[in-house]
Amino acid sequence: MSAHTPHELHDEFPHDARVLHMLKLADTHFCNLAERYHALNRAIHRIECEVERTSDLYLTRLRRQRLALLDEIAVIIEDAEQRYVTEAVERIRTAPVATPKAALSVAAHA
């Protein structure tokens, strides 16, 4: 069996490493889904590498379960990214506007 297991979450979502990390720390539901995905993915990898033997039907069933989990995880990641963007925009919108000193002195002499 190779040292690298394909289809890990960081491979499936390479541009979302920060969001994956935040969700693993802050979202219990996501953490449970990620653990289930990891266990299922490892089982599939062991079968594909012929470390464990099983029927093609069973392997297909496991792959479908992995895809369903991946779909659910993708929705959570997308929602988290949208929340992050919305919160960032709100922080920018409500942040006080800093006026440069040069602009203040020009305005004072006008």
PyMOL commands that set and color helices and strands:
alter all, ss='L'
color gray80, all
select helices_A, chain A and resi 9-12+14-26+28-48+56-94+101-109
alter helices_A, ss='H'
color red, helices_A
deselect
rebuild
show_as cartoon
